[in-house]
Amino acid sequence: MALVVQKYGGSSVADADGVKRVAQRIVATKKRGNDVVVVVSAMGDTTDELIDLAEQISPLPPGRELDMLLTAGERISMAVLAMAIANLGHEARSFTGSQAGVITDGSHGKARIIDVTPGRIRSALDQGSICIVAGFQGVSQGTKDITTLGRGGSDTTAVALAAALDADVCEIYSDVDGIFTADPRIVPTARRIPRISYEEMMEMAACGAKILHLRCVEYARRYNIPIHVRSSFSQKEGTWVVDSVDADTEGGDMEQAIISGVAHDRSEAKITVVGVPDKVGEAATIFEVLSDAEINLDMIVQNVSAASTGRTDISFTLPRTDGQAAMTALNKIKARIGFESLRYDDRIGKVSLIGAGMRSHPGVTARFFSAIANAGVNIEMISTSEIRISVVVDQDDIDAAVQNAHGAFDLDANDVEAVVYGGTGR
C-alpha cells in the first residue's frame, strides 16, 4: 500500500461538476489500495474575488483579518469535496491547515512553514479515511493566528505534508498535461517534458513558470519527494520532477537536451536608484532597508561609476506588489544616502532560458540574444546562473521574445498542440 498526496488547483474544482470529477479520481486512487491525502485550493477565482471584496471595503486591510478572510475559500473547497467523496460511498474528513498541523511563522500573507505535525491526519488515515486538507494556510507558532502562505501556497502545503507523512509521491493536478517547454497559452506547440530535475524546475518556477510554486520545489528537493504534475481533466502521464534525470529512464533524452524550456514572468517591476554616491557601504544600506521591509529582489545591476561625478545607478527588479513599499522605504533614506532620484517601471517582463545542458554547450547565450534581437525586442537587464539566462524586456514584447527563443532552440512539438483545459494553468 502506498501513501499518495494529491493537490488540486482552483481550476480543477471550479464548480460542482469539477468537484465531482475530482472526487471520482480520488476514490479511484483509494480503490487501488492507496492511502490518500488531498490538498485543495479555493474554487475557481474565489481567492481573487475575496481580495477584491477586501479592497472594496478597505484600501489597506489588516493582514491578520485578510488572512482570515482568504482562508475561507479553501475551507469551502475541502468541505464540498469531502461531501462529494461521501456521496461515492467513502469516508472523507476535512481539515483546515491548522487542524492538519501546518505550523508557520507569523508573517501574514506570505508565511513560511516551520513544521508539520500531522497527528490528526495520520490517525484518520489509520482509520481508513480519505483526508482533505485546505491548502495555502497554516497557524502561526507564536500568535496562534491563522496565516496564509502566499499565492500558489497550496503546492507547498501538499509537498510539506508529503514530507511529514513520508509519502511515496506528491501528485500536483492542474489544467495542463504536465510541464511544458513554454507556456502553452503563448506557444501552442510547446512540448511536454516527461521528466525534469528539481534544479531545472526551481529555475523555471523562479522565472515565472506558474505550473509549480518555487517553495514547493525547494521543499521537494530538500526531502527528496517526487512530484508528479498532471491534469485533472485527462489521464495523460504528465511530468515527473525528480532528483536527477537518468538517461536510462523515460524522458532520459532530456539529459542530452541543451534547453529545458523558456519561462516568462509578468509580475515584476523595476526600480532604478539614480545617482548613488560611489562609496563603500551605500549599496549595502539600500539593500538592508529593502530587506527590513521584507522585499525579495530578483535581478540587480549596478552601472560603472561615472568618473566625473563619482556617482552610479543601481537597478533591480522586485514583485510588482511590493513596488510601493520599496519606493516608500527608499525615499526615507534619500537624504542619508544622497542619491538623486528614484525611477519606477511596472511595464516590464522577464524572459528566461533554462537548461542544465547549457553548462557544457558554448554558444547558447549568443543564440538566445540573437533570437531576442530577431524578434525586434530591446533588452533592458541581463542576469545569469549556471543553468539560466534571464533578460528584462518591455511588457508588450514578452510574447514575441518567448516565441522566438522557443523556436531558436527547436523546442516545438512536431505532432500535437498543448491543451489548456481550464484556462488558468493552476
Salt bridges, closest charged atoms under 4 A:
ASP35 OD1 - LYS30 NZ 3.81
ASP48 OD1 - ARG151 NH1 3.07
GLU65 OE2 - ARG64 NH1 2.83
ASP67 OD2 - HIS108 ND1 2.82
GLU91 OE2 - ARG93 NE 3.32
ASP145 OD1 - ARG64 NE 3.09
ASP155 OD1 - LYS7 NZ 2.88
ASP155 OD2 - ARG426 NH2 2.65
ASP175 OD1 - ARG185 NH2 3.82
ASP177 OD2 - LYS236 NZ 3.79
ASP183 OD1 - ARG185 NH1 2.81
GLU199 OE2 - ARG359 NH2 2.66
GLU203 OE1 - ARG388 NE 2.97
GLU237 OE2 - HIS228 NE2 3.54
GLU268 OE2 - LYS350 NZ 3.53
GLU282 OE2 - LYS279 NZ 3.76
ASP298 OD2 - LYS350 NZ 2.49
GLU340 OE2 - ARG311 NE 3.89
GLU380 OE1 - LYS270 NZ 2.91
GLU386 OE2 - ARG359 NE 3.32
ASP396 OD1 - ARG347 NH2 2.78
ASP399 OD1 - ARG266 NH2 2.44
ASP412 OD1 - HIS406 ND1 2.71
